[in-house]
Every structure is written in C-alpha cells, then in structure tokens.
Amino acid sequence: MAEADKIAGYYSEQVKISLGTGATKRQTTGENIFLAKERPDGTVEMSLLNMSGEPTNIREVVEMEDFLRRCKPKKDYLLPSKKLDDGHLRKKAEADKRASRGNLHLKRKE
C-alpha cells in the first residue's frame, strides 16, 4: 500500500442500538467515532473517542478488510472543543447574559 493510502485519521462506524425493554423496546442507529491508525503488520488500530473527542482506553485491532467494511472516513470531523472559535464563544456568552437579564425581569414581573 502506498504511503498516501495508509489509514490514519478519524473514521465513523454506524451501529444499531436497542433501547428500552419489553413493549417499549426499540432499535435506533448510533455513530461511533474512532481515531484509526494503520500498523506495520497491515492491521488497523482503532481508538474509540469520547464525547469530548479524546481517545478512550477502548481500543480494537482489526484486519484491514474488516476495517474497510465497517468504517467510513470522517474528513469533516472537528473535535468538539474546536467547533466554536473565540468569536462564537463571546457571542454565546453575550446572548446568555441578555437571556439571564430578561429572565430576571420576567421573574420580577417588570
């Protein structure tokens, strides 16, 4: 495999999840995000990411064919901490401040 074709980066896997029990049981689809890296022996090491986008201790080593069947590349994936830049955070803080002020006026019936 050429150097440019090596597996490295963020990949997603669609999984079916069962929620509830008995009459309220239902199936839904979820998405797991992995940080994947190809190993010298041709297998792929997959590290599951948590909600903060950080690798967890849950790791899996799979054969290349299995990896390509299960996972799709996530080229547009941004770490949750990188999604909002300082400008967005400032605007959000200002909006929260104004909403709090408005709620205070409503509470006082002004």
C-alpha positions, 0 to 999 in steps of 0.5 A: 500500500502506498504511503498516501493510502495508509489509514490514519485519521478519524473514521465513523462506524454506524451501529444499531442500538436497542433501547428500552425493554419489553413493549417499549423496546426499540432499535435506533442507529448510533455513530461511533467515532474512532481515531484509526491508525494503520500498523506495520503488520497491515492491521488497523488500530482503532481508538474509540473517542469520547464525547469530548473527542479524546481517545478512550482506553477502548481500543480494537485491532482489526484486519484491514478488510474488516476495517474497510467494511465497517468504517467510513472516513470522517474528513469533516470531523472537528473535535468538539472543543474546536467547533466554536472559535473565540468569536462564537464563544463571546457571542454565546456568552453575550446572548446568555447574559441578555437571556439571564437579564430578561429572565430576571425581569420576567421573574420580577414581573417588570 
